[in-house]
Amino acid sequence: MHAHSISPGMQQCIDACLHCYRTCRETAMNHGLESGGRHVEPAHFRLMINCSEICRTSAEFMMSASPLHAHVCAACAVVCVACAESCEDIGQMDECAQACRACAQNCRQMASQPNALSSGTHAGGARSGAAH
């Protein structure tokens, strides 16, 4: 028996995060490295790798039913928007920019619904430290 089930909205966000993770990573490692020039400038290349990692992390927080998923999703949305803008500025990276924008939109929705876990788990349940 599962204590938590994933809502359709959360599943959509997980899917968008995993798609963005894969797209950013593959674009950076293949298109970016092969194209060279602005595609591998340190700030842009780091942003793509960081974006892929925060997307993967966001998906993992949601899949594990972490009550802190909304905070990670909020950060993910910010990073995805920055990555999309960087990819659009450089050009020839439309697929990556689109994946980032879709992920940002989904993550903003999850961030605005901190209690999206169907079990009713909330951030207050994530306390650490002294016994209650």
Summary of the structure (lengths in Angstrom):
residues: 132
radius of gyration: 16.2
end to end distance: 27.4
largest distance: 56.5
contacts: 428
relative contact order: 0.19
helix: 74%
strand: 0%
